[in-house]
């Protein structure tokens, strides 16, 4: 997938907070767009001049400008110049464990069949306090890779591993424009019923490794784990209330159908309120999505 202007902006935000430093490992050799290079360089011309002598290529220069001292890449082949050749479908070699301060996945994970192994390898590669950064497809990327991902995957996995979630964002792109939204899960059982249309959506996740690491547990999706833990009586009550709600909705729909048949004015009114509800659908989301400041990019 590579690094776009939007990705560079988000990386620069992390850099300005002092979170990018030390040894970086890229999963796959990242292609860096000219706009991304220009944006990062313009943020800190002074830092660029200080680090320019350390950089051996324009790609390395980009990462040095953000604050990294050493930059490496890992791939299944060295055809793009990766320093470490390894198949991420397999557990990482012991010599690479706890070796990096940041592991950056800018669109590699979706191309690896064994997703759980990619996440476990990322965890193994990181030192305590290190950052896992992912930007992977979530919607409208048919056949780009094996998978597209929900933000919930990263939240559940990294919390289960004892990580601190720094941020989870949704990057919504249309042609050469993008808008960034912050992702705030309020209710583990909710979904985002948004129609993205012809827009591509990426998940951006930044998580910091803690000292309380769980290496054996497999994460379960919280909304189902919570249901399993409820007692039978509670489940019956939920089932009954849900059934009653369905019956009520069915009656309302039937009434509306009859009224629409009899009144053209009612048809106009219902069409109007339906269109308004579509515009304000985010009011009903249990997952809140807020636009970040400076979220629009041209």
C-alpha positions as CSV (number, residue, x, y, z in Angstrom):
1,X,0.0,0.0,0.0
2,X,2.8,2.4,0.8
3,X,2.9,5.8,2.5
4,X,0.6,8.5,1.3
5,X,0.4,12.2,2.3
6,X,-2.2,11.3,4.8
7,X,-0.1,8.5,6.4
8,X,2.9,10.9,6.5
9,X,0.7,13.4,8.4
10,X,-0.3,10.8,11.0
11,X,3.3,9.7,11.4
12,X,4.4,13.3,11.9
13,X,1.8,13.7,14.6
14,X,3.3,10.6,16.4
15,X,6.8,12.0,15.9
16,X,5.8,15.4,17.4
17,X,4.8,13.5,20.5
18,X,8.2,11.8,20.8
19,X,6.8,8.4,20.0
20,X,9.0,7.6,17.0
21,X,12.6,6.8,17.8
22,X,15.2,4.1,17.9
23,X,15.0,1.0,15.6
24,X,12.3,0.8,13.0
25,X,11.2,-2.4,11.2
26,X,9.0,-2.0,8.1
27,X,6.9,-5.1,7.2
28,X,7.5,-4.9,3.5
29,X,9.6,-2.2,1.8
30,X,7.3,0.8,1.9
31,X,6.9,2.9,-1.2
32,X,6.8,6.6,-0.2
33,X,4.9,9.0,-2.3
34,X,6.6,12.3,-3.3
35,X,3.8,14.2,-1.5
36,X,4.6,12.3,1.7
37,X,8.3,13.1,1.5
38,X,7.6,16.8,0.9
39,X,5.1,17.0,3.8
40,X,7.5,15.4,6.3
41,X,10.5,17.5,5.1
42,X,8.5,20.7,5.3
43,X,7.5,20.0,8.9
44,X,11.1,19.9,10.1
45,X,13.7,21.3,7.8
46,X,16.1,21.8,10.7
47,X,15.8,18.1,11.8
48,X,16.3,17.1,8.2
49,X,19.6,18.9,8.0
50,X,20.8,17.4,11.2
51,X,20.0,13.8,10.1
52,X,20.7,14.1,6.4
53,X,24.3,12.8,6.8
54,X,22.9,9.6,8.4
55,X,20.6,8.7,5.5
56,X,21.8,6.4,2.8
57,X,18.7,6.8,0.6
58,X,15.7,9.0,0.1
59,X,13.6,6.3,1.9
60,X,15.9,6.2,4.8
61,X,16.0,10.0,4.9
62,X,12.2,10.0,5.2
63,X,12.3,7.8,8.3
64,X,15.3,9.6,9.9
65,X,13.5,12.9,9.6
66,X,10.7,11.4,11.6
67,X,13.1,10.5,14.4
68,X,14.4,7.0,13.8
69,X,18.1,6.1,14.1
70,X,18.1,2.7,12.3
71,X,15.7,1.5,9.6
72,X,15.2,-2.1,8.4
73,X,12.6,-3.9,6.4
74,X,11.3,-7.5,6.4
75,X,9.8,-9.3,3.4
76,X,9.3,-12.7,2.0
77,X,11.9,-11.9,-0.7
78,X,14.7,-9.4,-1.2
79,X,13.4,-8.3,-4.7
80,X,12.7,-4.8,-3.3
81,X,15.8,-4.7,-1.1
82,X,14.6,-6.0,2.2
83,X,17.4,-6.5,4.8
84,X,15.5,-9.4,6.5
85,X,14.0,-12.2,4.4
86,X,11.2,-14.1,6.3
87,X,7.8,-15.5,5.6
88,X,5.4,-13.9,8.0
89,X,3.2,-17.0,7.8
90,X,5.8,-18.6,10.1
91,X,6.8,-17.7,13.7
92,X,9.7,-15.2,13.7
93,X,13.2,-16.4,14.2
94,X,14.3,-16.1,17.8
95,X,17.2,-13.8,16.9
96,X,14.7,-11.1,16.0
97,X,12.7,-11.2,19.2
98,X,12.5,-7.9,21.1
99,X,14.8,-6.2,18.6
100,X,12.7,-3.2,17.5
101,X,11.2,0.0,18.9
102,X,8.6,0.3,16.2
103,X,7.1,-2.2,13.7
104,X,5.3,-0.4,10.9
105,X,2.8,-2.3,8.7
106,X,1.7,0.0,5.9
107,X,-0.3,-2.6,4.0
108,X,1.5,-5.9,4.2
109,X,-0.7,-7.9,6.7
110,X,-3.6,-8.3,4.2
111,X,-1.3,-10.1,1.8
112,X,-0.3,-12.8,4.3
113,X,-2.6,-15.7,4.7
114,X,-1.8,-16.4,8.4
115,X,-3.2,-13.2,10.0
116,X,-2.8,-14.4,13.6
117,X,0.9,-15.2,12.9
118,X,1.5,-11.7,11.6
119,X,0.1,-10.2,14.8
120,X,2.1,-12.6,17.0
121,X,5.2,-11.9,15.0
122,X,4.7,-8.1,15.5
123,X,4.3,-8.7,19.2
124,X,7.5,-10.8,19.3
125,X,9.6,-8.3,17.3
126,X,8.8,-5.4,19.6
127,X,10.7,-4.4,22.7
128,X,8.7,-3.4,25.8
129,X,7.3,0.1,25.3
130,X,7.6,-0.3,21.5
131,X,4.9,0.7,19.1
132,X,2.9,-1.5,16.6
133,X,1.6,0.7,13.8
134,X,-0.8,-0.7,11.2
135,X,-2.5,0.9,8.2
136,X,-4.5,-1.8,6.4
137,X,-7.7,-2.0,4.2
138,X,-11.1,-2.2,5.9
139,X,-13.6,-1.5,3.1
140,X,-13.9,-1.4,-0.7
141,X,-10.6,-3.2,-1.5
142,X,-11.9,-6.3,-3.2
143,X,-9.0,-8.6,-4.2
144,X,-6.4,-6.1,-3.1
145,X,-5.2,-8.8,-0.7
146,X,-6.5,-11.9,1.1
147,X,-8.4,-9.9,3.7
148,X,-9.9,-6.6,4.8
149,X,-10.0,-5.8,8.5
150,X,-12.3,-4.3,11.1
151,X,-10.7,-1.9,13.7
152,X,-12.2,-4.3,16.3
153,X,-9.6,-6.9,15.4
154,X,-6.7,-4.7,16.5
155,X,-8.4,-3.4,19.6
156,X,-9.3,-6.9,20.9
157,X,-5.9,-8.4,20.0
158,X,-3.7,-5.7,21.5
159,X,-5.8,-5.2,24.6
160,X,-5.7,-8.9,25.2
161,X,-1.9,-8.8,24.9
162,X,-1.6,-6.0,27.6
163,X,-0.9,-3.2,25.1
164,X,-2.0,0.4,25.5
165,X,-4.1,1.6,22.5
166,X,-2.7,5.0,21.5
167,X,-5.2,5.6,18.7
168,X,-7.4,3.8,16.3
169,X,-8.6,5.8,13.2
170,X,-10.5,5.3,10.1
171,X,-9.0,6.8,7.0
172,X,-11.7,7.4,4.4
173,X,-10.4,8.0,0.9
174,X,-12.0,9.1,-2.4
175,X,-9.6,9.5,-5.3
176,X,-6.9,11.9,-4.1
177,X,-8.7,13.2,-1.0
178,X,-8.9,11.6,2.4
179,X,-10.7,12.3,5.7
180,X,-9.6,10.9,9.1
181,X,-12.0,9.8,11.8
182,X,-11.3,8.9,15.4
183,X,-12.8,5.6,16.5
184,X,-14.4,5.5,19.9
185,X,-16.0,2.1,20.8
186,X,-18.7,2.7,23.4
187,X,-20.4,-0.6,23.1
188,X,-18.7,-3.8,22.2
189,X,-21.8,-5.2,20.6
190,X,-22.4,-2.3,18.2
191,X,-21.5,-2.1,14.5
192,X,-21.0,0.8,12.1
193,X,-23.9,0.8,9.7
194,X,-22.3,3.3,7.3
195,X,-22.6,3.1,3.6
196,X,-19.1,4.1,2.3
197,X,-20.2,4.2,-1.3
198,X,-17.2,4.5,-3.6
199,X,-14.9,5.5,-0.8
200,X,-12.0,3.3,0.3
201,X,-11.6,2.9,4.1
202,X,-8.3,2.0,5.9
203,X,-7.8,1.1,9.5
204,X,-5.0,2.9,11.3
205,X,-4.0,1.5,14.7
206,X,-1.2,2.5,17.0
207,X,-0.6,0.3,20.1
208,X,2.2,0.4,22.7
209,X,3.6,-2.8,24.2
210,X,3.4,-3.1,27.9
211,X,5.2,-5.4,30.4
212,X,2.1,-7.5,31.2
213,X,2.2,-9.7,28.1
214,X,-0.2,-12.6,27.5
215,X,1.5,-15.0,25.0
216,X,-0.9,-17.9,25.0
217,X,-4.5,-16.6,25.1
218,X,-6.5,-16.3,21.9
219,X,-8.6,-13.2,21.9
220,X,-12.4,-13.6,21.6
221,X,-14.6,-10.9,20.2
222,X,-15.9,-9.1,23.3
223,X,-19.5,-8.8,22.3
224,X,-19.8,-12.6,22.1
225,X,-17.6,-13.3,25.2
226,X,-19.9,-11.0,27.2
227,X,-23.0,-12.9,25.9
228,X,-21.4,-16.2,26.9
229,X,-20.8,-15.0,30.4
230,X,-24.4,-14.0,31.0
231,X,-26.6,-16.4,33.0
232,X,-29.6,-18.2,31.3
233,X,-32.2,-15.9,32.9
234,X,-30.6,-12.8,31.5
235,X,-30.3,-14.4,28.1
236,X,-34.0,-15.3,28.1
237,X,-35.0,-11.7,29.1
238,X,-32.9,-10.3,26.3
239,X,-34.4,-12.8,23.8
240,X,-38.0,-11.9,25.0
241,X,-37.4,-8.2,24.7
242,X,-35.8,-8.6,21.3
243,X,-38.8,-10.7,20.1
244,X,-41.3,-8.1,21.4
245,X,-39.3,-5.3,19.6
246,X,-39.4,-7.2,16.3
247,X,-43.2,-7.7,16.6
248,X,-43.7,-4.0,17.4
249,X,-41.5,-3.0,14.4
250,X,-43.5,-5.3,12.1
251,X,-46.8,-3.7,13.2
252,X,-45.4,-0.2,12.6
253,X,-44.2,-1.2,9.1
254,X,-47.6,-2.7,8.3
255,X,-49.4,0.5,9.4
256,X,-47.1,2.7,7.4
257,X,-47.6,0.5,4.3
258,X,-51.4,0.8,4.6
259,X,-51.2,4.6,5.1
260,X,-48.8,5.0,2.1
261,X,-51.4,3.2,0.0
262,X,-54.2,5.6,1.0
263,X,-52.4,9.0,1.1
264,X,-49.9,10.6,-1.3
265,X,-49.1,13.3,1.3
266,X,-48.1,10.7,3.7
267,X,-45.8,9.2,1.1
268,X,-44.0,12.6,0.7
269,X,-43.7,13.0,4.4
270,X,-42.2,9.5,5.0
271,X,-39.8,9.9,2.1
272,X,-38.6,13.3,3.6
273,X,-38.1,11.9,7.1
274,X,-36.3,8.8,5.7
275,X,-33.9,11.0,3.8
276,X,-33.2,13.1,6.9
277,X,-32.5,10.1,9.0
278,X,-30.0,8.9,6.4
279,X,-28.1,12.2,6.7
280,X,-28.1,12.0,10.5
281,X,-27.3,8.3,10.8
282,X,-24.2,8.9,12.9
283,X,-26.6,10.2,15.7
284,X,-27.7,6.5,16.2
285,X,-24.2,4.9,16.1
286,X,-23.1,3.2,19.3
287,X,-19.6,3.5,17.9
288,X,-18.8,7.2,17.7
289,X,-16.7,8.4,14.8
290,X,-15.4,12.0,15.2
291,X,-13.5,13.9,12.5
292,X,-10.0,14.7,13.6
293,X,-8.8,18.3,13.4
294,X,-7.1,19.0,10.1
295,X,-8.7,15.8,8.8
296,X,-9.1,16.8,5.2
297,X,-6.3,16.4,2.7
298,X,-6.2,17.5,-0.9
